[in-house]
Amino acid sequence: MKTRLSFKLMTLFIAGLFLFTACEDDETTDDVDVTVTAEAVAETTVNVEEEVLLDGSNSTINSGSLEFSWTFFSKPDGSNVQIDDAFSPMASFVPDVAGEYVVVLEVSDGNGETDQDDVTIEVISDVVEITDDITTDETWTAGTLYRVMNSVSVDNGAKLIIEPGVRIEFVQDAGLSIGSGNSVLVAAGTEEKQITFTGVQEVTGFWRGISIFSNSVENEISHAQIRYAGSTSAGTYFEAAALTIDRAKVQLSDVTIANSGQYGIQTRRDESEFPMQNMTFQENEGDHAYVHISQLGYFDEASVFDGAGYVTAYGGGTTHDMTISALNDAKYQIVNHVDFEHEIVINDGAIFEFGPDAGIVVRNGSVIKANGTESNKIVFTGTSKTAGAWRGIHIGSSSVDNIIEHAEISYGGSTNMATYFDKTNMVIDNANITLRNVSFTGSAGYGIETRRNGSDFSVENCVFDDNAGSHMFIHPEQIDFVDNQTNFNGGDVEIYRGDTEESGSETWSNLNNGVYYFSGSVSIDNTVTIEPGAFFEMGTDVRLHVNNVIKAEGTSDNWIVFSGRSKAKGAWDGILVTSSSVENILDYVKIEYGGGGDLATYMDAGNLGVYGDAYLSAPNLEIEKSAAYGIIVRVTRDAIFNGGNISYLSNDLDDFYTY
């Protein structure tokens, strides 16, 4: 048998531009280009006494002739072989000792311009066919080609050691299984001498793959290649994969997993441990990995992917604290609704795509820390980029350490997040979380939804856009959690029925490019300061009841507005002040489209009512388009209205009424 190697070297020589001077005129020669080329094939494995043909005939030159020189850069100890026809384009040698031969071709144009290339030939002395299970300790040594003829198991606590540089070939559908218990595989190559697991034929999905069921801490695959596996299912409940790990432990580092007929790595449940470093995943027909949600922390940021395929996680809950790294040229895909039940740290740049109805629940007692950066955001989105492509994120943890920043959350809201919740990108339920520089977009429902008043969260410099429902749906106690830097892109923050905190003070921001929508009546039971420019739209039968202190002070250039959701008289009930605090003030405030219903027992409908022994100062006020009275003051019960510059427009009954 003869093995033919082809070389290609390239040198570019450009002659200078020479100027000749004669007695009567100047002449200039043309540039002269000389190109020498040679190309080396990939590493090749041959047997001792098998002739190796060396071919450098692809080398070229524009003019003149080439000179060739073939030499050994290195060869195994004890080898006395020489290269035949070492100064010809075609040369050869017959290896006499197993080991590694490095051959160098140098090509010259005869004028001092040279280039060279080299190729490595791995020579083996024997082919060993593996047909039986391994039940006693065994070592596979370099210099021997191992050919696995069927599905072979390492069982009964046996240890299989594979030395650096060993090549193992598998016939079609053959595989290697490391049995449960204390059986061991140690396949530890080196950077210079990798271990190769491959098919007899280099065809995608040719052999079955490696399956590890052993939980021995000695299991290791490093500096190795697993190629052309994944021909058939690895067992019951498994799909085809290059490497299957089930209730097992194995250390993986510097391993290339390529050309699998389906998955690169697969697991079936959460009990496996397989820390990985510097992996390479290439040209696998299915996802590069299909693993339990608790196993995402085993993928490191130094591993390399080919830009196609996913690391896919299926359902269940986490089993330990973990850090999820950003994948190098790949994404995570979540196919089920999964639970975070531990401290989960997500590094900047990580991208998660979710399948239909998949999502994340951050359970109470757990922590999520998703810290992206401005230039390297964390992304939570649907596999399909349409509204409702996935369920969303449910924050149910009260930890003060919860944070998501510099992140994108998009296309959630496929179905109601939970009982009593609607469709939304994010639910916050009796939970704490900081949301900073996060975008909430493309939801089939809300951007953020809460159900009750037990949460404590902040929304800082976020962005809301293109959500089918309100951008936020929150309790009155949570109004002050939203800052004035968050961009609502013309949408609203919906406030449902309830009361503010019973004590303390808070500020309601002037929403950036957004409005407050009160879909239920709200009672102010503490001190509320409203920033200039804040805009409120009120739903049908909604009333704002000031039971403590309101400080709504706009400016002449930036009025505070309370309006109806529908721009029609009687669209909402109006504002009722029952507090006697002398701090109550409405200044540069406009109230319109109220008067939809009586403001209180024994108080008729109007835009603004001052009731009982209440006090209100109104230096600058506009009262417009009430379906009944403009302002009502019950002076007979000691109500005090300290009005100033008040304008009225198109109120159906009296602009100002006292009784």
TABELCOR-V775830 format. One record per pair of residues at least 12 apart in sequence whose C-alpha atoms are under 6 Angstrom apart, sorted by the first residue. I is the first residue (numbers start at 1). J is the second residue. If there is no record, write none. Layout:
I,J / I,J
This chain:
1,50 / 2,51 / 2,52 / 3,52 / 3,53 / 4,52 / 4,53 / 4,54 / 5,53 / 5,54 / 5,55 / 6,40 / 6,55 / 6,56 / 7,38 / 7,39 / 7,40 / 7,56 / 8,37 / 8,38 / 8,39 / 8,40 / 9,37 / 9,38 / 9,39 / 9,116 / 10,36 / 10,37 / 11,35 / 11,36 / 11,115 / 12,34 / 12,35 / 13,33 / 13,34 / 14,32 / 14,33 / 15,31 / 15,32 / 34,61 / 34,62 / 35,61 / 36,59 / 36,60 / 36,61 / 37,59 / 37,60 / 38,58 / 38,59 / 40,119 / 43,120 / 43,121 / 44,121 / 45,121 / 45,122 / 45,123 / 46,123 / 47,123 / 47,124 / 47,125 / 48,95 / 48,96 / 48,123 / 48,124 / 48,125 / 49,94 / 49,95 / 49,96 / 50,94 / 51,93 / 51,94 / 52,92 / 52,93 / 53,92 / 54,90 / 54,91 / 54,92 / 55,90 / 56,89 / 57,89 / 66,108 / 66,109 / 67,107 / 67,108 / 68,87 / 68,88 / 68,106 / 68,107 / 69,86 / 69,87 / 69,105 / 69,106 / 70,86 / 70,104 / 70,105 / 71,103 / 71,104 / 72,102 / 72,103 / 73,102 / 73,103 / 74,101 / 74,102 / 75,100 / 75,101 / 76,99 / 79,97 / 98,123 / 98,124 / 98,125 / 98,143 / 99,122 / 99,123 / 99,143 / 100,121 / 100,122 / 101,120 / 101,121 / 102,119 / 102,120 / 103,118 / 103,119 / 104,117 / 104,118 / 105,117 / 124,143 / 124,144 / 125,143 / 125,144 / 126,144 / 127,144 / 127,145 / 127,146 / 128,146 / 129,146 / 129,147 / 129,148 / 130,147 / 130,148 / 130,149 / 131,149 / 133,152 / 133,153 / 133,154 / 134,154 / 135,155 / 135,156 / 135,158 / 136,158 / 137,158 / 137,159 / 137,160 / 138,160 / 139,160 / 139,161 / 139,162 / 140,162 / 141,163 / 142,165 / 142,166 / 145,167 / 146,168 / 147,168 / 147,169 / 147,170 / 148,170 / 149,171 / 150,174 / 151,174 / 151,175 / 151,176 / 152,176 / 153,176 / 153,177 / 153,178 / 154,178 / 154,179 / 155,179 / 155,183 / 157,182 / 157,183 / 158,183 / 159,183 / 159,184 / 159,185 / 160,185 / 161,186 / 161,187 / 162,187 / 164,189 / 164,193 / 164,194 / 164,195 / 165,193 / 165,194 / 165,195 / 166,195 / 167,195 / 167,196 / 168,196 / 168,197 / 169,198 / 169,199 / 169,200 / 170,199 / 170,200 / 171,200 / 172,206 / 172,207 / 173,207 / 173,208 / 173,231 / 174,207 / 174,208 / 175,208 / 175,209 / 175,210 / 176,210 / 177,210 / 177,211 / 177,212 / 178,212 / 178,213 / 179,213 / 179,214 / 180,213 / 180,214 / 181,214 / 182,214 / 182,216 / 183,214 / 184,219 / 185,219 / 186,219 / 186,220 / 187,220 / 187,221 / 188,221 / 188,222 / 189,222 / 189,223 / 190,223 / 191,223 / 194,223 / 194,224 / 195,224 / 196,224 / 196,225 / 197,225 / 197,226 / 198,226 / 198,227 / 198,228 / 199,228 / 203,228 / 204,228 / 204,259 / 204,260 / 204,261 / 205,228 / 205,229 / 205,230 / 205,231 / 205,260 / 205,261 / 206,228 / 206,229 / 206,231 / 207,229 / 207,231 / 208,229 / 208,230 / 208,231 / 208,232 / 209,229 / 209,230 / 209,242 / 209,243 / 210,243 / 211,243 / 211,244 / 211,245 / 212,245 / 213,246 / 213,248 / 214,248 / 215,248 / 215,249 / 217,249 / 219,250 / 220,250 / 220,251 / 221,252 / 222,252 / 222,253 / 222,254 / 222,255 / 223,254 / 223,255 / 224,255 / 225,255 / 225,256 / 226,257 / 227,257 / 227,258 / 227,259 / 228,259 / 228,260 / 229,242 / 229,260 / 230,242 / 230,260 / 230,261 / 230,262 / 231,261 / 240,262 / 241,262 / 241,263 / 241,264 / 241,265 / 242,260 / 242,264 / 243,265 / 244,265 / 244,266 / 245,267 / 246,267 / 246,272 / 247,271 / 247,272 / 248,272 / 249,272 / 249,273 / 249,274 / 250,274 / 251,274 / 251,275 / 252,276 / 253,276 / 253,277 / 253,278 / 254,278 / 254,279 / 255,279 / 256,279 / 256,280 / 256,281 / 257,281 / 258,281 / 258,282 / 258,283 / 258,284 / 259,283 / 259,284 / 260,284 / 261,285 / 262,285 / 262,286 / 263,286 / 263,287 / 263,288 / 263,289 / 264,288 / 264,289 / 265,289 / 266,289 / 266,290 / 266,291 / 267,291 / 270,292 / 275,298 / 276,298 / 276,299 / 277,300 / 278,302 / 278,303 / 279,303 / 280,303 / 280,304 / 280,305 / 281,305 / 282,306 / 287,309 / 287,310 / 288,309 / 288,310 / 288,311 / 289,311 / 289,312 / 290,312 / 290,313 / 291,313 / 292,313 / 292,314 / 293,313 / 293,314 / 294,318 / 294,319 / 297,322 / 297,323 / 297,324 / 300,325 / 301,325 / 301,326 / 301,327 / 304,328 / 305,329 / 305,330 / 307,329 / 307,330 / 310,331 / 310,332 / 311,332 / 312,332 / 312,333 / 312,334 / 313,334 / 314,335 / 314,336 / 315,336 / 315,338 / 316,338 / 317,338 / 317,339 / 317,340 / 318,340 / 318,341 / 320,342 / 321,342 / 321,343 / 321,344 / 322,344 / 323,344 / 323,345 / 323,346 / 324,346 / 325,347 / 326,347 / 326,349 / 326,350 / 331,351 / 332,352 / 333,352 / 333,353 / 333,354 / 334,354 / 335,354 / 335,355 / 335,358 / 336,358 / 337,358 / 337,359 / 337,360 / 338,360 / 339,360 / 339,361 / 340,362 / 341,363 / 341,366 / 342,366 / 343,366 / 343,367 / 344,367 / 344,368 / 345,369 / 345,370 / 346,370 / 348,371 / 348,372 / 348,376 / 348,377 / 348,378 / 349,376 / 349,377 / 349,378 / 350,378 / 351,378 / 351,379 / 352,379 / 352,380 / 353,381 / 353,382 / 353,383 / 354,382 / 354,383 / 354,390 / 355,383 / 355,390 / 356,389 / 356,390 / 357,390 / 357,391 / 357,414 / 358,390 / 358,391 / 359,391 / 359,392 / 359,393 / 360,393 / 361,393 / 361,394 / 362,395 / 362,396 / 363,396 / 363,397 / 364,396 / 364,397 / 365,397 / 367,402 / 368,402 / 369,402 / 369,403 / 370,404 / 371,404 / 371,405 / 372,405 / 372,406 / 373,406 / 374,406 / 377,406 / 377,407 / 378,407 / 379,407 / 379,408 / 380,408 / 380,409 / 381,409 / 381,410 / 381,411 / 382,411 / 386,411 / 387,411 / 387,442 / 387,443 / 387,444 / 388,411 / 388,412 / 388,413 / 388,414 / 388,443 / 388,444 / 389,411 / 389,412 / 389,414 / 390,412 / 390,414 / 391,412 / 391,413 / 391,414 / 391,415 / 392,412 / 392,425 / 392,426 / 393,426 / 394,426 / 394,427 / 395,427 / 395,428 / 396,429 / 396,431 / 397,431 / 398,431 / 398,432 / 399,432 / 400,432 / 402,433 / 403,433 / 403,434 / 404,435 / 405,435 / 405,436 / 405,437 / 405,438 / 406,437 / 406,438 / 407,438 / 408,438 / 408,439 / 409,439 / 409,440 / 410,440 / 410,441 / 410,442 / 411,442 / 411,443 / 412,425 / 412,443 / 413,425 / 413,443 / 413,444 / 413,445 / 423,445 / 424,445 / 424,446 / 424,447 / 425,443 / 425,447 / 426,448 / 427,448 / 427,449 / 427,450 / 428,450 / 429,450 / 430,454 / 430,455 / 431,455 / 432,455 / 432,456 / 432,457 / 433,457 / 434,457 / 434,458 / 435,458 / 435,459 / 436,460 / 436,461 / 437,461 / 437,462 / 438,462 / 439,462 / 439,463 / 439,464 / 440,464 / 441,464 / 441,465 / 441,466 / 441,467 / 442,466 / 442,467 / 443,467 / 444,468 / 445,468 / 445,469 / 446,469 / 446,470 / 446,471 / 446,472 / 447,471 / 447,472 / 448,472 / 449,472 / 449,473 / 450,474 / 453,475 / 458,481 / 459,482 / 460,483 / 461,485 / 461,486 / 462,486 / 463,486 / 463,487 / 464,488 / 465,489 / 470,492 / 471,492 / 471,493 / 472,493 / 472,494 / 473,494 / 474,495 / 475,495 / 475,496 / 476,495 / 476,498 / 476,499 / 476,500 / 477,500 / 477,501 / 480,507 / 480,508 / 483,509 / 484,509 / 484,510 / 484,511 / 484,512 / 485,512 / 486,512 / 487,512 / 487,513 / 488,513 / 488,514 / 489,513 / 490,513 / 490,514 / 491,514 / 492,514 / 492,515 / 492,516 / 493,516 / 493,517 / 494,516 / 494,517 / 494,518 / 495,517 / 495,518 / 496,519 / 496,520 / 497,520 / 497,521 / 497,522 / 498,522 / 499,522 / 499,523 / 500,524 / 500,525 / 502,525 / 502,526 / 503,526 / 504,526 / 505,526 / 505,527 / 505,528 / 506,528 / 507,528 / 507,529 / 507,530 / 508,530 / 509,531 / 510,531 / 510,533 / 510,534 / 515,535 / 515,536 / 516,536 / 517,536 / 517,537 / 517,538 / 518,538 / 518,539 / 519,539 / 520,542 / 521,542 / 521,543 / 521,544 / 522,544 / 523,545 / 524,546 / 524,547 / 525,547 / 525,548 / 526,548 / 527,549 / 528,550 / 529,551 / 529,552 / 530,552 / 532,554 / 532,558 / 532,559 / 532,560 / 533,558 / 533,559 / 533,560 / 534,560 / 535,560 / 535,561 / 536,562 / 537,563 / 537,564 / 537,565 / 538,564 / 538,565 / 538,572 / 539,565 / 539,572 / 540,571 / 540,572 / 541,572 / 541,573 / 542,572 / 542,573 / 543,573 / 543,574 / 543,575 / 544,575 / 545,576 / 546,577 / 547,578 / 547,579 / 548,579 / 549,584 / 550,584 / 551,584 / 551,585 / 552,586 / 553,586 / 553,587 / 554,587 / 554,588 / 555,588 / 559,588 / 559,589 / 560,589 / 561,589 / 561,590 / 562,591 / 563,592 / 563,593 / 564,593 / 568,593 / 569,593 / 569,625 / 569,626 / 569,627 / 570,593 / 570,594 / 570,595 / 570,596 / 570,627 / 571,593 / 571,594 / 571,596 / 572,594 / 572,596 / 573,594 / 573,595 / 573,596 / 573,597 / 574,594 / 574,607 / 574,608 / 575,608 / 576,608 / 576,609 / 577,610 / 578,611 / 578,614 / 579,614 / 580,613 / 580,614 / 580,615 / 584,616 / 585,616 / 585,617 / 585,618 / 586,618 / 587,618 / 587,619 / 587,620 / 588,620 / 588,621 / 589,621 / 590,621 / 590,622 / 591,623 / 592,623 / 592,624 / 592,625 / 593,625 / 593,626 / 594,607 / 594,626 / 595,607 / 595,626 / 595,627 / 595,628 / 605,628 / 606,628 / 606,629 / 606,630 / 607,626 / 607,630 / 608,631 / 609,631 / 609,632 / 609,633 / 610,633 / 611,634 / 611,639 / 612,637 / 612,639 / 613,637 / 613,638 / 613,639 / 614,639 / 615,640 / 615,641 / 616,641 / 617,642 / 617,643 / 618,643 / 618,644 / 619,643 / 619,644 / 619,645 / 620,644 / 620,645 / 620,646 / 621,646 / 622,646 / 622,647 / 622,648 / 623,648 / 624,648 / 624,649 / 624,650 / 624,651 / 625,650 / 625,651 / 626,651 / 627,652 / 628,652 / 628,653 / 629,653 / 629,654 / 629,655 / 630,651 / 630,655 / 630,656 / 631,656 / 632,657 / 632,658 / 633,658 / 634,658 / 634,659 / 635,659
